[in-house]
């Protein structure tokens, strides 16, 4: 299973448990690292920072995915292929924008 899928699975589990167990919800908000580590039986490295946000009806939280940067420079021949159009890169299809009934079009 890909890391992103495991992360989503953990988030879904924690959200479901927090909805059904008010005490768990409060502990998760107060000390997310300790609660999550106890739930999964693993410890996160100290460099990992964990935030838990509680939404309400007047707030919208959006989590943006990580953007990975190219860590090494391209070799000259690879760069020529990119600049000259010799590469075969096809960008992914954009995701459809959902129609949200509660947002009025401008």
Secondary structure, DSSP 8 states (H G I E B T S, - for coil): --HHHHHHHHHHHHHHHHHH-HHHHHHHHH-HHHHHHHHHT----TT---------TT-------------S---HHHHHHHHTT-S-------------TTS---
